[in-house]
Amino acid sequence: MAPAAQARAGARRTAAAVDDATLAVVVVMVALGVRLAFALSRRDAEVGGDAFYFHEQAGLIADGKGFVEPLAYAVDGVERAAADHPPLYSAYLAVWSFLGAGTPTWHLVVSALLGTAAVVLVLTAGRRLAGPRAGLLAGLAAALHPNLWLWDGMLLSETITAFTVALVLWCAVRVLEDPTLARLAATGAAIGLAALARSEMVLLLVVLVPLARRRPSGAPGGGRLAAGALGLVAAVAVVVPWAAYNQTRFTHPVPLSTGAGLVLVSSNCESTYSGTLIGYWDYQCSLDGTVRAGIGPDAEPSEADRALRDDAVAFARDHPGDLPAVAAARLGRVTGLFRPFQQAELASFREGLPSWAATAGLGSWYLLVALAAVGAWDLRRRGVPVGPLLAPLAVVLAVAVLVYGIWRFRVPGDVAVCLLAGVGADVLLRRWLEGGAGPRPTDGLAGAAQAAEAEAGTDAATAAS
C-alpha cells in the first residue's frame, strides 16, 4: 500500500475509534441519566422492607456496629447478629455512609452510579465479543431496559447483583479471548463477589467448566482440571471471610445468608400451588410458616432459617403431584410467558414498581430475548462458545423452579440477555445495511474465532491437495 493510502486508512481508523469512544460516552451518559432520574423521583418514597434493611444496616456498619439486624436495633436498640441477605450491597452503601453520604437520597444516587458501572461492563464485554457496534448496542440495551434500571431506584441488592454478573461475563469474555490462569482466577473471584451480592449466584461456578476447557495457557501440562480448580479456589477465597465471620455469630453454619427459609416457606403453601398465585409467593404463607415453626421475635436466625426450610420442604413433599404444574408456572412467570400482565400488576402492587415501568419492562424483555437468540445463534455459527454467556440466564431459570418466579430475581439473566441482544441487533443491522450480502465483521472475539476457523479450513484444504 502506498504511503498516502496508508495514511488515509490510518486516519479513517482513528476517526472511527474517536466516533466509537464518543458514542460509548453517550450511551453511558444515557444510562446514568435514566437511573438518576428514576432514583431521584423516589427520593421522598418510604424506605421499607428489604430496602430498609440495606439502608439502615449500611449506617450501622459505618457506625462500627457491624452486620446487625436493623429493625431490632431501631425498635429496641438491640445489636442482634443478622445475615438475612449477603453482605455486599450493605457494605457498598456503608462505604458511602462512612464518607458522609448516608441519607436515602445519597444511597439512591450511589446505587445509580453502580448500575451505570454495570452498563459500562456490558458495553465493553460486547465490544470484545463482537466489535464496537455490538458493544454500543449491548450497552444501550442495558442502559434502557427497565428491569435493570428500576432496582437502582429501589435500594435493593439487584443493583449490585447486576454489576457483579456483568463483571463475571466481562471476565468470561476475557478468558474466551485468551484463557490464562490469571483470567480464570479473576472470573472465579468475580463469581465469589456475585455470591456475596445474591446467594444463588454461587451457581455461576458452572461457568468455570466450559472456560477451563479452553486449554488454559500457563497451566501445568495445559491441565484443565488445575485451571478449573484455580477458579474455584478464587471464588471460595472471596466468600470464606464472610462465612468464617458468620461462624462466630450463629449456631449453624451460614455460608452466605439466612434468608432461604423465609423465601421457601412463602412459596410452598396452598395459595402458591394453585389458584391465582400459582408459581408466585404469598406473604401470608410466611406468617403462617413462622407460626407453625414456633419462631418468636428473639429466635436465633440460623435456627429460624432451618426450621422454615424444613417446613417448606415438608409441604412440597406432601404435594408431589402439584410440583410439575407449580414448576412450570414459576418458569412461565419469570420468563413472562405465564400470566404476564398479572405479573406486571403484582410487580407494581407487591414490589412497589411503577405500573408503566413494569409493563414497559415486559415489552422490552420480549424484544431483547428475540435479539439475544439471534446473537447467540450468530456467535455459535462463528465458533464462539455461548454456554458461559448464557449461564446467568440458566441460573435464573433453575432458581425459579426451586423458589418462585418474579422479575426481580431475573436480573442476572437480563444482564446476559442484554449482552447477547447487542450482538443480535448488530447482526440484523448489518444485514439491513448491506442487504444481507456483506461479509461478517472481523472485530472482537467472534471475528477472531471466524478467522481461526477459516485458517484451519485453508490448512486442511492445502494438506488434502
N, C-alpha and C positions, 0 to 999 in steps of 0.2 A: 504494500500500500504506500502511495506517495506521501511525503511529509504533510502536504496540505490536507490530503484526505484524512490522514491520521489525526491531525489537529481538529478537523471538523467533527470527526467521530468522538474524539475526547470531549469536545465542547458539548455535543449532544448528550453524552453520558453524564457530564457534570450538571447540565440543565435538568435532566431527568431526575438525578439524585436530589437536587435542590427542590424540585417540584414535589417529589415524594416526601421529603422531610417537611415541607410546608403543609402538605395535606395531612401528614401524620399529626402535626401540631394542631391543625384544625379539628381533627377527629377527637383528640384528647381534650381540647377545649370544649367541644360539644358534650363529651362525656361528663366533664366537670360541671358545666353549666346546668345540664339536666339534673344531675344529682344534687347540686347545691339548691337549685330552685325547688325541688321537691322536699329536700330536707328542711329548708328554711320555712317552707309553707306549713311545716308541722312543729315549728318551734314553740307554739303555745299548747300543743296537744298534751294530754295527760300521759305521764310515763308510768305504765303499769305492766303487769305480767313479767315475761322474760326480759323486756326492756328495762324494767325497774331493777331486776336482778343484776344485769350487766352494768347499768349506770351507777347504781349505788355501791356495788361491790368494787368497782373501779376506784371510787372515792375512798373506801375503806382500805384498799391496798395502798393507795397513795398516802394515807394517814398512818401506815405502818401496822395495821391490824391484820393484814393478810387476807386469805380467801375464807371469809366468814359469811354466814347467812345474813343477807341484807335486811330481810323483813324482821327476823328475830332481833337484830341489833336496833332497828328503827323503833320497834314496839317496846321491847323490854331492856334494851341495852346489853343483851347477851351476846358474847362473842363465840358463836357456835360454828364449828368447822363445817364448811359446805363445799360440795363438788357437784351441784345439780347439773352443771354444764362444764365442759372442758375449759381450761383457763385462758386460752389465747386472746379472745376478744376482750375479756375483762382486763387482762394485762395490758393490752394495747391502749385501751381507754385510760388505764391507770397512769400510763406514762404522760399522757396529756393532762390528766388531773394533777399530777405532781408538778407539772410545768405551769399550773395556774389556769388551765383550760378545762375546768371540771364541771361546768354547767351543762344541762341537757342540750342547749343550743350549740355549745362548743363540741360536744360529743357527736352531734349530728353532722357538724362541719367536718370533723376529722374522719368520720365514717365515710362521708362523700369523697374525701381525698383518697381513702383506702380503696373505695370502689373504682375510682378513676385509675389507680395504680393497677388494678386487675385488668382494666381495658388496655392499658399500655402493654401488659404481658401478652394478652390475646393478640394484639396488633403485631407485636414483634415475633411471636410464635408463628402467626400466619405468614408473615414476611419470610421467615426462614423456611417455612414449609412449602410455599408455592409462589413466592415472589412478592414484590412491593404492592401490586394492586390487590392481590388476595389478602395481604396483611391489612391494607386500608379497609377493605370491605369487612373483614372479620372484626376489626376494631370498631367500625361503625355499627355493626350488628350488636356487639357487646355494649356499645355506648347507648344505644336506643332501646334495646329490649327491656320492657318493663320488669320482667321477673329478675333482672339483675340490678336495676337501679332503685326499685321500690324499697328494698330492705335497707338500703343506705339511709333512708329517712325514717326507719322504724326502730333503730337502735337494737338490732338483732344480729346474732352471730353469723347469719348468712353473708353479711358483708365480708368478713374475714375468711369465711369458707370459700367464697368466690375468688378471693385473692390467692389463697393457698392452692386451690385447684388449678387456677391459671398458672401459678408457679410450677406445679407438678407437670403440666402439659408443656410449658416452655422448656423445662429441663428434659422432658422426654424427647422433644424435637431435637434438642442439642445432642442427646445420645444417639438418635437415629442419624444425625449428621456425621458424628464421629464417636463411636462407643468406647470412650476411655473409662478407666476405673474412676477417675475423679468425677466425671459427669454422672456415672451411675450412683456414686455416693451422694452427690448433690441431689439427685432425684429421690433417693431414699430419705434424705434429710427433709426434703420438701413434703414428702408423704407424712413424715412424722409431724411436721407443723400442721398439715391438714387435719390429722387426727386430733391435735390439740385445739383445733377450731370446732370440729364436729366429730364425735366419737366414731361414727360409722365410716369415716374417711380412712380408717385404718385398712379397710378392704381394698384401697388403692394399691396395696402391696402387690396385687396381681399384675400391676403394670411392669414390675421388675422382671417377670417371667419372659415376656417377649423381648424386652430390652436386653436382657442378659444373653439372649440367643444371637445377638448381633456380633459375636466374636470380639469381645472387648479387647482393645489393644492395651498391652501392659499387664494383662493377667498372666499368671504362670502357665505356660503352655497353652495360652489362649483359653484358660479354664472358664467356662460359662458358669459352672456351679460356684466357683470362688467369686466371680463378679456379682452374681445374684446375692450371694451371702453378704458381700460388702454393702450392697444397697440396703439389705435387711438390717444389718448392724447399724448403719447410719440412721435408719428410721427409729430403731429401738433406742439408740443413744439420745435422740431428741425427746422421746417420751419418758424415759426412765426417771429423770429428775422429778417430774410431776408425780409419777406413780410411787416413787420412793417417799416423797413428801406425804402423799396420802396414806401410806402405810403407817405413818406415825400418828395419824389423826382418826382413823376409822377402825372398826372392829374387823371387818372383812376387807380383802384386797380391793382397791379401787384404781384400776389402771388408768382410767380416763374420766369417768363421771358416774354419778349415782342416779341418773335420770331415766335409765332404760325401763325400770319397773313402772314408773308413772306413765310413760308413753305406752307401754304394752297393755296395761290394765285399762287405759282409756279407749283402746281399740279392740279389745277382746271381751265383748259383752253382747247382750241381746240386741241392743239398738244398732250396733255396728255390724251385726251378722245378718241382718235382714231389714227390710223397710227402706225409708228414705235416706238413712245414713249408712247404708251398707258400704263397707270399704273405707269409711271415714273414721272420725274419733268423736267421743262424746264426753264432755266434762262431767256429766252426772255419773258416768261409769267410773271415773277417777275417784269421785267422792264415795261411791258405793264400795269400790275395791279397798279404799283406805279403811272404811268401817269394818269390812269383812276380815281384813288382815289385822285388825286391832291396833292400828297405828295412831298414836297420840301426837300432840304437837311437840313433845320433847323426845320423840323416838330417835334413836341413833340412825343417821342417814343410810349407812350401808346395810343395816338390819332391815330398815323400811324398804329399801330398794329390793332386797332379796325376797321379802315377803310379798311385795306387789308382783314381782316377776313370777313367783310361784303361783299366785292367784290367776294371773293371765294365762299361764301355760296350762293350768288345770282346766280353765274354761275351754281353751282350744281343744284339749284332749277329750272333753266331754261332748264336743260338737264336730267330730271328724267329717261328717257328711257335708257340713256347710263350708269347709275350708276352700275347696276349689272355686266356688262362686265368690267367696269373700276375696280370695287372692286375685281373681280376675277383675273384680270391682276396684280393688286397690290399684292394680296396674292401669285400669282404664281411667281412674281419677287422676293419677299422677301424669299420665300422657295426654289428658284432655280428650279421651275417646269415650268416656262414660259420664253421662250427665254433666257435660262441660259447663252449661250455663248455671246449673245448680252449684257447681264447684266455684264458679265466679262469685255467686251470691254468698256462699259460705266463706270465701276468702274475704269478702267485704264485711260480712256480719260478724264472723268469729275471729278474724285475724286483723281487722281494722284497716284493710286496704280500701282506697277509694274505688268505688264500683267501676268507674270509667277505666281506671288503670288495670284492674283485674280483667276486664273484658278486652282491653287493648292487648294485654299480655297473652291472652288466649289466641287472638288472631296472629300476633307476631310469632308465637310458638309454632303454629301450623306452617307458616311461611318458612321459618328458619329450619324446621325439620326437613321440609322438602328440598331446600337448598343444600342442607348438610348431607342428605342422601346422594345428591349429585356430586358433592365434593368428595365424599368417601369413595364413591364409585370411580371417580377420576384418579384419585390418589392410588387406589388399588390397581387400576389398569397401568399406572406408571411405575409400579413396583415399590410403592411406599407402604409399609405396614400400618394399618389403621387401627389395629387392636389397642395399642396403648392410648390412642386418641379417643377411642370410644369407651375406655374403661370407666370414666366418671359416670357416663350415662348407664352403663351396666350396673354399677354400684347403686345408683338411684333406683333402678327397677328392682334389684334384689332387696333393697331396704323397704321399698313399698310393699312388696309381697309379705315381708316379715312384720311390718308395723302397720302403716296405713298410707293412703295416697293424698298428699297435699302438695301444692305448687311450691311452697316454701322449702320443702325437702328436695325439690328438683333442681335447685340452684347449681350444684356441681354438674349436672347433665346439661343445663343451659349454657354453661361456660364452654363445654366441649362442642355443643351444637353450634354456637356462635363461631367458634374457630373453623369448623368444617363448612359452615354456611358461607364463610368468606371465600373459601376455595371454590365451592359450588357456584356462587354468584360470579366469580371470576371466569369460570368455565363458560357459563351461559352468556356473559357479556362479551367474551372473546368470540364466541360463535356468532353472536348477533352482529358484532362489528366487522367480522371477517367473512360473514356468510357461511360459516362452518367449514371453510376451505383452508384456513390458515394453519401453520404449524403450531404445535404446542410450545409454550414458552420454556426457556431453558433456565429460568431463575429458580432459586431455592432448592430444597431437598428433592422435590418432585422432579425438577429439571435434571438434577444430578443423577437420580435413580434412572430416569429415562435415558440419559446419555450412557450410563454404565450398561444398561440393557442393550442399547444399540451397538455399543462397542463389543459386547460379548457375542452378539449375533454376527457382527462382521468377522470377528476372530474365528467363530465356528465355520462360517462360510469359507474363509481363507484356508482353514485346515482341511475342509472337505475337498476343496479344489486341488 
